[in-house]
Amino acid sequence: MLKLNNVEVKYVGVILVLRGVSLDIREGTIIALLGSNGAGKTTTLKAISGLLHTELGEVTAGTIEYDGSRIENQNPEAVAKRGIIQVMEGRKVLGHLTAEENLTLGGYIIKKANFKKDLDMVYDYFPKLKNLRNATSGYLSGGEQQMLVMGRAMMAHPKIMLLDEPSLGLAPLLVKEIYEIVSRFNAEEKTSVLIVEQNARAALSISEYSYVMENGRVVLDGPSSKLADNEDIKEFYLGLSKLGEKKSFREVKHYKRRKRWL
């Protein structure tokens, strides 16, 4: 469905950020893309969605294929109309509009959108938003805004939803709720989901397959259940020692040298 083949990305033609990234997202699957800050995860999403254009970025090598057609370096409007929708990190709501006005805007990408039906669908996934439909979105809490931007993406009936750090800054119970909704949306709407996360535990719990990025490269990949049992993943992303106990990073010296993929 969507394949990245040895993709390289440069900003302003000079700064090399992605160094030969390859991913495979099959129809109806949930894929996790894990890694620390600066690993290249968000740049990977923007390379897919076309949002690199807004930051003077460009795919300079490799290909991105969607349903057999190449889409690298297309503008974000064209990519979105093909059914690839990115939910950006940081909850980019239109703060002066109401919650329902924000949601409605998400449906305009569809030529024959049924706004009432689609709003009902979103309110079914996020009942809290129905009670907040007339609230000014800029005054919503962080969790409510996260629900809003995800609901806005759902209004477009995406074939692939790109989620960038959906758990960022949210309480654990709310993270659990949002991930349950992502799983349900994937199962009911057959939408493929690519999740970028630092919260490896949450992402591994719902994804079928995962990739780990460091320094602009994919350094490890495999079924999420197997990666969850990987000793390096446990220690460096789940904070567990070999005995399964919680571990402080202060106790780990020169940890980068100990990763088998470095």
Backbone bond lengths (Angstrom), bond angles and torsions (degrees), N, CA, C in turn:
res aa  C-N    CA-C-N  psi(-1)  N-CA   C-N-CA  omega(-1)  CA-C   N-CA-C  phi
1 M - - - 1.462 - - 1.529 111.00 -
2 L 1.356 116.54 -55.05 1.453 121.33 176.79 1.520 108.27 -133.89
3 K 1.334 115.49 126.91 1.462 119.90 -178.58 1.516 110.21 -133.53
4 L 1.314 115.20 131.91 1.453 122.04 170.97 1.519 107.45 -106.94
5 N 1.320 116.44 125.48 1.453 121.41 -176.44 1.528 110.40 -119.31
6 N 1.333 116.33 104.08 1.468 122.43 175.77 1.531 112.46 50.59
7 V 1.315 115.62 49.81 1.463 120.93 -175.38 1.527 110.83 -78.59
8 E 1.332 114.57 130.57 1.457 121.54 171.18 1.524 108.58 -115.95
9 V 1.324 116.42 140.96 1.466 121.98 179.56 1.521 109.39 -128.98
10 K 1.333 114.86 134.64 1.462 120.96 173.74 1.521 109.40 -123.34
11 Y 1.326 115.39 144.25 1.455 121.50 170.97 1.525 108.80 -100.88
12 V 1.326 114.78 138.76 1.478 124.23 -176.82 1.529 111.82 46.82
13 G 1.333 116.22 30.27 1.450 121.96 175.65 1.510 115.26 70.56
14 V 1.329 117.43 6.21 1.468 120.13 -173.73 1.528 112.51 -128.17
15 I 1.340 117.08 -45.93 1.466 121.27 -171.25 1.531 109.61 -85.03
16 L 1.309 116.22 109.82 1.463 122.15 -179.36 1.526 109.38 -83.35
17 V 1.344 116.58 118.31 1.467 121.34 -175.47 1.521 111.20 -110.29
18 L 1.315 117.72 -47.55 1.470 120.82 176.05 1.517 109.05 -102.29
19 R 1.342 115.21 136.74 1.461 120.35 -171.97 1.531 110.37 -125.98
20 G 1.308 117.29 65.77 1.460 120.27 177.18 1.508 113.84 86.13
21 V 1.332 116.87 51.96 1.465 122.03 -178.24 1.523 110.36 -85.66
22 S 1.328 116.46 131.15 1.463 122.36 176.20 1.526 109.13 -126.56
23 L 1.335 115.58 128.01 1.464 122.18 178.39 1.520 108.56 -136.92
24 D 1.316 115.56 157.22 1.467 121.41 176.95 1.518 108.51 -137.31
25 I 1.340 116.47 114.94 1.466 120.96 179.14 1.517 108.22 -113.57
26 R 1.318 115.29 111.95 1.463 120.14 -179.92 1.525 110.79 -86.97
27 E 1.319 115.43 160.68 1.459 121.53 -176.87 1.526 110.92 -62.00
28 G 1.333 116.25 132.49 1.451 122.25 174.38 1.511 115.58 77.70
29 T 1.332 118.05 11.80 1.464 120.76 -177.35 1.534 111.39 -103.83
30 I 1.324 115.28 160.75 1.462 121.80 170.70 1.523 107.12 -111.92
31 I 1.324 115.32 121.16 1.457 122.07 -177.96 1.525 108.48 -117.29
32 A 1.322 116.89 137.54 1.463 121.70 178.27 1.524 109.70 -107.89
33 L 1.331 115.15 139.70 1.461 122.17 175.63 1.525 106.81 -120.85
34 L 1.329 115.57 107.77 1.461 122.01 -171.51 1.522 110.73 -105.44
35 G 1.322 115.25 158.97 1.453 119.80 176.66 1.510 110.69 156.62
36 S 1.314 115.73 165.51 1.458 121.07 -179.26 1.524 110.58 -83.08
37 N 1.316 116.85 177.57 1.459 121.84 175.66 1.520 110.28 -57.66
38 G 1.332 116.24 136.22 1.455 120.58 177.11 1.508 114.89 82.87
39 A 1.335 117.41 6.12 1.468 119.95 -178.36 1.520 112.54 -75.47
40 G 1.349 116.96 -21.07 1.464 120.48 -178.72 1.512 113.91 109.01
41 K 1.324 117.38 10.43 1.459 121.13 -175.81 1.538 111.93 -65.31
42 T 1.329 116.26 -50.84 1.461 119.83 -178.18 1.526 110.89 -65.72
43 T 1.320 117.28 -37.97 1.466 120.20 176.75 1.518 110.79 -61.18
44 T 1.327 117.42 -36.00 1.466 120.91 176.94 1.522 110.90 -61.56
45 L 1.338 116.65 -45.36 1.465 119.84 177.65 1.518 111.05 -62.02
46 K 1.316 117.15 -43.35 1.466 120.28 -178.21 1.526 111.73 -68.08
47 A 1.322 116.89 -29.74 1.465 119.75 174.70 1.523 110.81 -65.23
48 I 1.332 115.94 -36.03 1.462 120.51 178.71 1.525 111.10 -73.14
49 S 1.334 116.88 -47.19 1.472 121.11 -173.40 1.515 113.89 -81.02
50 G 1.328 117.89 -11.49 1.457 120.97 -178.53 1.515 114.73 88.99
51 L 1.330 117.51 -0.17 1.460 120.47 -177.65 1.525 113.15 -72.49
52 L 1.332 117.48 -4.76 1.462 119.60 173.14 1.527 111.19 -57.38
53 H 1.334 116.38 -30.55 1.466 120.66 -178.48 1.524 111.67 -58.14
54 T 1.318 116.64 -30.69 1.462 119.88 -176.92 1.524 112.26 -76.84
55 E 1.329 116.94 -9.27 1.467 120.99 -176.24 1.528 112.58 -127.83
56 L 1.331 115.77 23.15 1.462 121.34 179.02 1.525 111.84 58.71
57 G 1.330 115.57 34.14 1.451 120.52 176.80 1.513 111.17 -103.65
58 E 1.332 116.12 159.23 1.466 120.41 -177.35 1.522 110.00 -155.40
59 V 1.331 115.55 141.53 1.463 120.56 170.13 1.517 107.10 -76.43
60 T 1.319 116.51 114.26 1.463 120.91 -174.29 1.525 113.41 -102.11
61 A 1.323 117.28 -10.02 1.461 121.20 177.08 1.519 108.36 -158.26
62 G 1.339 115.98 156.61 1.454 120.52 -178.73 1.512 112.16 82.80
63 T 1.330 115.89 -179.15 1.466 121.09 -177.11 1.522 110.71 -135.50
64 I 1.341 114.37 153.61 1.462 122.11 171.02 1.519 106.16 -123.30
65 E 1.321 116.71 116.49 1.465 121.65 -176.56 1.521 110.21 -114.46
66 Y 1.327 114.52 132.63 1.464 121.02 177.19 1.518 108.30 -126.34
67 D 1.330 115.97 117.21 1.464 121.89 -176.53 1.525 111.77 50.56
68 G 1.333 115.84 40.38 1.459 120.76 175.01 1.515 115.47 86.97
69 S 1.349 118.22 -5.05 1.464 121.35 179.75 1.524 109.84 -111.78
70 R 1.309 116.60 143.42 1.450 121.22 178.93 1.527 110.25 -80.53
71 I 1.339 115.91 132.96 1.463 119.92 -176.89 1.529 112.24 -126.02
72 E 1.344 118.27 4.13 1.462 117.73 -178.74 1.531 110.32 -62.83
73 N 1.312 114.57 139.88 1.461 124.25 177.93 1.531 114.06 67.02
74 Q 1.331 117.42 15.72 1.459 118.97 170.12 1.525 109.29 -76.83
75 N 1.336 116.62 158.76 1.462 118.52 179.33 1.532 109.50 -73.62
76 P 1.332 117.39 153.62 1.468 120.60 -173.57 1.522 113.93 -62.38
77 E 1.339 117.98 -30.26 1.470 120.04 178.47 1.525 111.02 -63.82
78 A 1.336 116.14 -42.92 1.465 120.24 -179.87 1.520 111.35 -65.55
79 V 1.335 116.26 -40.10 1.469 119.98 179.70 1.527 110.28 -66.87
80 A 1.334 116.75 -41.53 1.465 120.31 179.96 1.526 111.15 -63.52
81 K 1.318 117.39 -39.15 1.461 120.38 179.47 1.519 112.14 -66.15
82 R 1.319 116.43 -20.34 1.463 120.34 176.62 1.520 111.43 -84.14
83 G 1.340 116.96 -6.09 1.458 119.68 174.39 1.507 115.13 105.69
84 I 1.340 118.18 14.25 1.463 121.83 177.35 1.523 107.64 -107.65
85 I 1.327 116.47 111.52 1.461 121.94 -174.20 1.525 109.84 -118.94
86 Q 1.327 116.39 129.13 1.465 121.12 178.92 1.521 110.39 -103.69
87 V 1.332 115.26 131.26 1.462 122.47 170.99 1.517 106.13 -99.71
88 M 1.331 116.16 108.50 1.451 120.60 -170.71 1.523 112.63 -75.62
89 E 1.320 114.41 154.84 1.457 121.03 174.56 1.535 109.87 -65.19
90 G 1.317 115.93 143.42 1.455 119.73 174.80 1.509 114.99 94.73
91 R 1.359 117.23 6.60 1.469 121.10 172.19 1.529 111.62 55.47
92 K 1.335 115.46 71.29 1.463 121.94 -176.31 1.533 110.92 -81.58
93 V 1.322 116.09 74.73 1.463 119.76 176.41 1.526 108.78 -85.80
94 L 1.321 115.78 158.73 1.463 121.27 171.09 1.516 106.21 -89.00
95 G 1.329 115.00 95.71 1.453 121.65 -164.96 1.509 116.28 -62.57
96 H 1.333 118.24 -23.85 1.462 120.37 -177.88 1.520 112.25 -86.46
97 L 1.339 117.42 -8.96 1.467 121.68 179.81 1.520 110.17 -96.84
98 T 1.329 115.64 159.66 1.458 119.70 175.70 1.521 109.92 -72.96
99 A 1.312 115.43 167.64 1.461 119.72 178.80 1.530 110.53 -59.92
100 E 1.332 116.80 -44.04 1.460 118.80 -177.67 1.523 111.82 -69.35
101 E 1.320 117.67 -33.70 1.465 119.86 175.86 1.528 110.62 -64.89
102 N 1.322 117.25 -39.24 1.468 120.50 174.53 1.517 111.01 -59.50
103 L 1.325 116.23 -46.14 1.466 120.03 -179.76 1.522 111.25 -62.70
104 T 1.315 116.43 -43.74 1.463 120.85 -177.57 1.524 111.52 -59.43
105 L 1.318 116.64 -38.47 1.462 120.28 179.44 1.522 111.55 -59.24
106 G 1.332 117.38 -32.26 1.455 120.43 179.94 1.510 113.22 -65.42
107 G 1.338 117.34 -22.42 1.456 120.42 -178.39 1.511 114.52 -85.94
108 Y 1.319 117.91 -11.60 1.461 120.20 -175.26 1.517 113.79 -70.26
109 I 1.315 116.75 -13.02 1.460 119.01 178.44 1.526 111.55 -73.97
110 I 1.351 116.15 -18.12 1.462 121.26 179.08 1.525 109.19 -92.47
111 K 1.317 117.06 130.99 1.464 120.86 -175.73 1.522 112.43 -63.07
112 K 1.315 116.93 -42.99 1.468 120.26 -177.63 1.524 109.84 -117.20
113 A 1.307 114.94 57.93 1.460 119.72 -177.68 1.521 111.36 -71.96
114 N 1.329 115.16 139.68 1.467 121.62 173.93 1.531 106.24 -105.65
115 F 1.338 115.06 90.67 1.459 119.37 -169.64 1.523 112.64 -61.42
116 K 1.317 117.71 -40.52 1.470 119.80 -178.41 1.527 110.48 -64.04
117 K 1.312 115.80 -46.40 1.464 119.90 -179.72 1.522 111.32 -64.36
118 D 1.327 115.72 -41.41 1.466 119.29 -178.59 1.524 111.45 -69.97
119 L 1.335 117.33 -36.89 1.459 119.96 175.86 1.519 110.95 -63.48
120 D 1.317 115.89 -41.04 1.468 119.72 177.52 1.522 110.99 -61.30
121 M 1.351 115.71 -37.90 1.466 119.78 177.97 1.535 110.33 -62.14
122 V 1.347 116.28 -47.39 1.461 120.11 -179.04 1.524 110.78 -64.02
123 Y 1.334 116.75 -40.88 1.463 119.80 -179.93 1.528 111.67 -67.64
124 D 1.318 116.28 -24.82 1.461 119.60 175.30 1.530 110.28 -69.87
125 Y 1.338 116.38 -38.95 1.467 120.16 177.20 1.528 111.60 -74.90
126 F 1.328 116.30 -36.93 1.463 120.97 -177.23 1.531 109.29 -126.66
127 P 1.335 118.23 78.17 1.478 121.07 -177.85 1.524 113.07 -56.59
128 K 1.321 116.91 -30.27 1.460 119.82 -178.79 1.517 111.71 -63.14
129 L 1.320 117.23 -32.47 1.460 120.67 -179.46 1.521 112.11 -66.81
130 K 1.317 116.62 -29.08 1.468 119.01 178.64 1.520 110.24 -64.28
131 N 1.331 116.99 -38.68 1.456 120.28 178.44 1.523 112.09 -71.89
132 L 1.338 115.98 -19.89 1.464 121.22 -178.12 1.527 112.12 -105.81
133 R 1.307 117.43 14.13 1.467 121.05 -171.42 1.527 112.38 -57.46
134 N 1.322 118.48 -32.48 1.470 121.42 -178.18 1.526 113.19 -99.44
135 A 1.327 116.99 4.86 1.462 121.11 -179.92 1.524 110.16 -80.07
136 T 1.315 116.93 144.25 1.460 121.07 175.92 1.525 108.72 -68.73
137 S 1.321 115.75 123.52 1.463 119.70 -168.97 1.528 112.92 -64.77
138 G 1.340 117.11 -26.80 1.454 119.44 179.76 1.508 113.67 -66.82
139 Y 1.323 117.61 -16.33 1.456 121.82 -179.13 1.529 112.60 -101.09
140 L 1.309 117.32 3.05 1.462 120.27 178.06 1.529 110.09 -74.82
141 S 1.319 115.66 158.13 1.460 120.29 177.01 1.531 109.67 -70.81
142 G 1.329 115.57 168.95 1.455 119.56 179.33 1.517 112.89 -59.38
143 G 1.324 116.95 -42.41 1.462 120.58 178.92 1.515 112.24 -65.64
144 E 1.336 116.36 -40.42 1.463 120.69 178.80 1.525 110.87 -66.02
145 Q 1.321 116.37 -38.10 1.467 119.36 177.71 1.522 111.25 -67.62
146 Q 1.335 116.88 -35.74 1.460 119.51 177.04 1.522 110.72 -64.33
147 M 1.316 116.89 -42.60 1.462 120.14 175.00 1.526 110.81 -60.33
148 L 1.332 115.67 -39.44 1.464 120.38 -177.14 1.526 111.79 -65.02
149 V 1.326 118.08 -46.51 1.461 119.12 -178.54 1.530 111.51 -68.70
150 M 1.335 116.71 -31.73 1.462 118.93 175.77 1.520 110.38 -70.39
151 G 1.341 116.33 -41.68 1.464 119.66 176.91 1.514 111.68 -62.69
152 R 1.323 117.59 -38.28 1.473 121.29 178.12 1.524 110.80 -61.62
153 A 1.336 116.53 -39.20 1.462 120.15 176.48 1.526 111.36 -67.64
154 M 1.327 117.31 -37.96 1.462 121.08 178.55 1.520 111.87 -62.11
155 M 1.338 117.03 -31.26 1.466 121.20 -179.56 1.525 111.52 -59.49
156 A 1.332 117.60 -25.23 1.462 121.62 -179.02 1.529 112.36 -86.31
157 H 1.330 117.37 1.34 1.470 122.01 -177.47 1.535 110.94 48.09
158 P 1.325 117.29 59.53 1.468 119.74 -175.31 1.517 112.81 -66.12
159 K 1.315 114.76 147.67 1.456 120.13 170.49 1.526 109.85 -82.92
160 I 1.338 115.06 -32.85 1.459 121.33 174.53 1.522 107.77 -133.95
161 M 1.325 116.60 126.79 1.465 121.46 175.73 1.520 108.64 -108.44
162 L 1.328 115.89 126.35 1.457 122.36 178.26 1.522 108.45 -102.18
163 L 1.314 117.61 113.14 1.468 122.50 -177.46 1.518 109.79 -106.48
164 D 1.330 115.82 120.87 1.450 120.84 -178.60 1.529 110.16 -106.17
165 E 1.330 116.28 107.56 1.463 123.86 177.36 1.539 112.67 51.06
166 P 1.337 118.28 56.74 1.464 119.39 -178.91 1.520 114.60 -65.52
167 S 1.336 117.42 -18.32 1.468 120.01 -178.10 1.525 112.77 -93.73
168 L 1.330 117.62 -1.30 1.460 121.12 -172.10 1.529 112.17 -59.27
169 G 1.331 116.29 121.41 1.453 122.09 174.93 1.509 115.78 74.08
170 L 1.332 118.07 12.74 1.464 121.07 -176.99 1.533 110.94 -105.22
171 A 1.319 115.15 152.47 1.467 121.19 177.77 1.527 109.96 -67.30
172 P 1.330 118.29 149.73 1.467 121.67 -176.88 1.528 114.35 -54.20
173 L 1.325 118.16 -40.88 1.462 120.05 -179.43 1.526 111.29 -65.25
174 L 1.321 116.40 -37.33 1.463 120.20 178.43 1.523 111.10 -70.68
175 V 1.326 116.79 -37.45 1.463 120.76 175.76 1.528 109.95 -59.66
176 K 1.322 116.09 -44.75 1.463 121.00 178.75 1.521 110.80 -60.11
177 E 1.329 116.93 -43.33 1.462 121.31 179.84 1.524 111.17 -63.37
178 I 1.320 116.92 -44.79 1.465 120.58 -178.52 1.519 111.33 -65.23
179 Y 1.323 116.96 -40.31 1.460 119.33 179.12 1.528 111.88 -68.87
180 E 1.308 117.32 -32.66 1.471 119.48 174.55 1.530 110.54 -64.83
181 I 1.327 116.60 -38.33 1.467 120.55 178.43 1.526 110.32 -67.60
182 V 1.335 117.72 -39.25 1.462 120.82 176.90 1.527 110.32 -60.19
183 S 1.328 116.92 -44.35 1.471 121.09 178.83 1.523 111.01 -62.44
184 R 1.317 116.08 -42.39 1.461 120.04 -179.53 1.535 110.87 -66.68
185 F 1.323 116.82 -42.95 1.470 120.84 179.08 1.521 110.48 -62.23
186 N 1.313 116.78 -41.51 1.459 121.31 177.51 1.524 111.62 -61.60
187 A 1.319 116.48 -42.86 1.463 120.77 -177.48 1.522 111.89 -71.43
188 E 1.333 117.13 -40.61 1.462 120.36 -174.39 1.529 113.43 -83.62
189 E 1.328 116.84 -37.27 1.465 120.34 -176.38 1.529 112.59 -99.40
190 K 1.336 117.25 -6.17 1.467 122.74 -179.21 1.526 112.23 59.55
191 T 1.326 115.78 30.13 1.460 121.73 177.97 1.523 109.90 -84.85
192 S 1.323 116.52 128.96 1.464 120.08 173.71 1.524 108.42 -72.86
193 V 1.323 116.02 145.65 1.466 120.80 -177.44 1.519 108.97 -131.68
194 L 1.335 115.81 128.82 1.456 121.59 172.28 1.524 106.90 -113.97
195 I 1.331 115.80 114.13 1.467 122.05 -175.44 1.519 110.20 -105.96
196 V 1.311 115.93 122.89 1.461 121.78 171.02 1.518 107.38 -95.13
197 E 1.327 117.08 126.91 1.464 120.22 -174.87 1.523 112.09 -149.81
198 Q 1.337 114.88 146.13 1.455 120.82 162.32 1.525 109.97 -94.19
199 N 1.340 115.67 -21.75 1.465 120.87 176.73 1.527 108.25 -79.20
200 A 1.324 114.86 81.13 1.460 120.09 -173.83 1.521 112.20 -62.48
201 R 1.312 117.06 -36.53 1.459 120.11 -177.78 1.529 110.99 -60.05
202 A 1.332 116.35 -45.93 1.466 120.34 -179.35 1.525 111.45 -66.00
203 A 1.336 116.54 -45.28 1.464 120.08 -177.28 1.526 112.15 -66.34
204 L 1.329 116.84 -41.88 1.465 120.32 -179.84 1.524 111.46 -66.00
205 S 1.337 117.15 -26.22 1.463 120.19 -175.91 1.526 113.02 -70.12
206 I 1.338 118.16 -24.52 1.471 119.11 -177.07 1.521 113.76 -117.51
207 S 1.322 117.98 -11.64 1.467 119.99 -175.21 1.522 110.90 -88.98
208 E 1.324 114.18 155.70 1.458 120.25 177.20 1.528 111.84 -89.70
209 Y 1.317 114.62 -34.93 1.465 120.42 -175.49 1.522 107.40 -141.27
210 S 1.331 116.76 147.19 1.461 119.91 -176.62 1.517 111.20 -137.06
211 Y 1.325 113.75 150.62 1.465 122.48 174.27 1.529 107.70 -122.90
212 V 1.320 115.88 143.69 1.459 121.57 176.34 1.522 108.33 -115.21
213 M 1.341 115.74 127.93 1.466 120.82 -179.13 1.520 111.30 -112.57
214 E 1.315 115.20 143.32 1.459 122.03 169.91 1.520 108.14 -147.32
215 N 1.325 115.78 135.14 1.461 121.82 175.63 1.530 112.81 53.09
216 G 1.339 115.58 40.36 1.460 119.64 174.82 1.511 115.29 79.97
217 R 1.321 116.92 9.51 1.471 120.20 -179.31 1.527 110.37 -129.46
218 V 1.326 115.96 153.23 1.460 120.80 168.92 1.519 107.40 -83.29
219 V 1.324 116.37 118.94 1.463 120.62 -175.83 1.524 112.80 -105.60
220 L 1.320 116.88 -13.81 1.462 120.62 -178.03 1.519 108.81 -160.99
221 D 1.315 117.58 140.99 1.458 120.63 174.46 1.519 109.52 -153.60
222 G 1.321 115.16 160.49 1.455 120.39 -179.94 1.509 110.76 161.95
223 P 1.339 117.17 175.59 1.462 120.36 175.67 1.525 110.47 -55.09
224 S 1.309 116.67 138.69 1.470 120.41 -174.63 1.518 112.38 -59.55
225 S 1.328 116.64 -35.32 1.466 119.26 -179.99 1.520 111.58 -63.43
226 K 1.333 116.86 -35.91 1.461 120.00 178.68 1.521 111.20 -75.36
227 L 1.332 116.61 -39.18 1.461 118.79 178.64 1.520 111.32 -64.71
228 A 1.332 116.87 -32.57 1.464 120.31 178.75 1.523 111.29 -64.48
229 D 1.327 117.22 -22.82 1.463 121.73 178.61 1.523 112.86 -97.97
230 N 1.331 116.30 -2.22 1.458 120.60 -179.67 1.534 109.90 -70.34
231 E 1.324 117.35 132.04 1.460 120.74 -175.12 1.530 112.08 -62.56
232 D 1.332 117.09 -38.26 1.465 119.72 179.09 1.523 111.25 -66.86
233 I 1.334 116.39 -41.14 1.466 120.10 178.71 1.527 109.66 -64.46
234 K 1.323 116.25 -42.89 1.465 119.72 178.83 1.519 111.24 -59.03
235 E 1.326 115.97 -44.47 1.457 119.10 -172.98 1.522 112.41 -77.86
236 F 1.339 117.18 -42.35 1.458 119.25 -170.42 1.517 113.84 -98.72
237 Y 1.343 118.18 -14.47 1.461 119.75 179.90 1.523 113.51 -123.01
238 L 1.324 117.43 -23.82 1.457 120.44 178.16 1.522 112.31 -106.02
239 G 1.335 117.16 -8.69 1.459 120.53 176.57 1.510 113.92 70.77
240 L 1.337 116.68 32.27 1.465 120.83 -179.87 1.521 110.39 -116.83
241 S 1.309 115.72 146.43 1.457 120.86 175.00 1.518 108.94 -83.62
242 K 1.317 116.29 179.12 1.468 120.65 179.48 1.520 111.94 -62.55
243 L 1.317 116.69 -23.48 1.461 120.43 179.15 1.519 111.96 -87.90
244 G 1.334 117.06 1.65 1.454 120.48 178.97 1.509 113.96 85.01
245 E 1.345 116.19 9.83 1.452 119.69 179.92 1.522 110.30 -90.95
246 K 1.332 115.88 153.52 1.455 119.81 176.24 1.519 109.12 -64.09
247 K 1.343 113.76 142.19 1.447 118.44 -175.90 1.514 110.07 -132.75
248 S 1.295 117.24 139.52 1.457 122.06 177.47 1.519 109.40 -88.57
249 F 1.354 116.16 138.44 1.450 119.51 178.24 1.529 111.38 -66.13
250 R 1.327 117.35 -18.37 1.459 120.03 176.48 1.524 111.48 -65.92
251 E 1.332 115.65 -22.76 1.462 119.77 -179.32 1.516 112.08 -85.78
252 V 1.346 116.90 -9.73 1.465 120.86 -175.85 1.525 108.47 -101.02
253 K 1.327 117.74 114.53 1.454 121.67 -179.90 1.532 109.86 -101.61
254 H 1.324 115.18 135.86 1.461 121.28 178.42 1.526 111.01 53.09
255 Y 1.336 116.00 44.53 1.459 118.75 -172.02 1.517 113.40 -63.79
256 K 1.336 118.42 -27.11 1.463 119.84 -179.00 1.525 111.43 -63.68
257 R 1.329 116.63 -34.83 1.460 119.19 -179.31 1.524 111.87 -69.40
258 R 1.305 116.99 -18.72 1.455 120.18 -175.52 1.512 113.21 -92.55
259 K 1.328 117.55 -9.55 1.457 119.15 177.84 1.533 109.20 -72.19
260 R 1.293 116.88 131.39 1.450 120.37 -175.11 1.515 112.56 -65.08
261 W 1.373 116.94 -22.99 1.465 117.15 -177.08 1.521 112.60 -90.31
262 L 1.325 118.44 -0.18 1.464 120.74 179.27 1.524 110.78 -104.58
